Amino acid sequence: MPRLRRAARERRTRPELAQGVWEWLRGRPYDDLPEGNKWDLLILETHEHDIDAFWDAIYAAVESGEIAVSPTKQHCFGDRPLLPSRNGTR
C-alpha cells in the first residue's frame, strides 16, 4: 500500500517551471538569463516539433495554475513532461 500512496501523491503534485524560464516567457531578453535557465530552455524544447504551440501551452498552464513557477527548479533530461502528451509521442 505505501507504494500506491506514494504513486498517487506523485500524480497529484503540480509540475514546476523554472522561474527564469517563466520570466523569459513574459518578455525577459534571452541574453539577460542566467546560464542555467538557458540550459533549461534547451532541455524543454528538445523533443518539441511545434515550439510556438508548446510555449503557448506552457504559458496558459502557468496562468491557469496547472504548472507552478519555482525559483529552485532545474530542468533535467528525464524529468516528467510539464504537459500531458497531446499526441501520444511523449
C-alpha positions in Angstrom: 0.0 0.0 0.0 2.7 2.6 0.7 3.9 2.3 -3.0 0.3 3.0 -4.2 0.0 6.1 -1.9 3.4 7.4 -3.0 2.5 6.9 -6.7 -0.8 8.7 -6.1 0.9 11.6 -4.3 3.4 12.0 -7.2 0.5 12.2 -9.7 -1.1 15.0 -7.6 1.9 17.2 -7.5 1.9 20.0 -10.0 4.8 20.2 -12.5 7.2 23.0 -11.9 8.7 25.5 -14.3 12.0 27.3 -13.5 11.4 31.0 -12.6 13.9 32.3 -15.1 12.1 30.4 -17.9 8.8 32.0 -16.8 10.5 35.4 -16.8 11.7 34.7 -20.4 8.2 33.8 -21.5 6.9 37.0 -20.0 9.4 39.1 -22.1 12.8 39.0 -20.3 15.6 39.1 -23.0 17.3 35.7 -23.6 20.7 37.4 -23.2 19.8 38.5 -19.6 19.0 35.0 -18.4 21.5 33.1 -16.2 23.3 30.2 -18.0 21.2 27.6 -16.1 18.0 29.0 -17.5 19.4 28.9 -21.0 20.0 25.2 -20.5 16.5 24.8 -19.1 15.1 26.2 -22.4 17.3 23.9 -24.4 16.1 20.9 -22.4 12.5 21.8 -22.5 12.5 22.3 -26.3 14.4 19.2 -27.1 11.5 16.9 -28.2 9.1 19.6 -29.4 8.2 19.9 -33.0 5.9 23.0 -32.8 7.8 25.2 -30.4 5.4 28.2 -30.5 2.4 25.9 -29.6 4.5 24.3 -26.9 5.3 27.7 -25.2 1.8 29.0 -25.7 0.5 25.9 -23.8 3.1 26.3 -21.1 2.2 29.9 -20.6 -1.5 29.1 -20.4 -0.9 26.2 -18.0 1.1 28.5 -15.6 -1.6 31.2 -15.9 -4.3 28.6 -15.0 -2.3 27.2 -12.1 -1.6 23.8 -13.7 2.1 24.4 -13.6 3.9 26.1 -10.6 6.7 28.5 -11.0 9.7 27.6 -8.8 12.8 29.6 -8.1 14.8 26.4 -7.3 13.7 24.2 -10.2 16.4 23.0 -12.6 15.1 21.1 -15.6 16.9 17.8 -16.5 16.6 15.2 -19.2 14.3 12.5 -17.9 12.0 14.8 -15.9 8.3 14.2 -16.2 6.8 16.3 -19.0 5.3 19.6 -18.0 2.3 19.0 -20.1 0.4 15.8 -20.7 1.0 14.2 -24.1 -1.1 15.7 -26.8 -0.5 13.2 -29.5 0.9 10.1 -27.7 4.5 10.7 -28.7 5.8 11.9 -25.4 
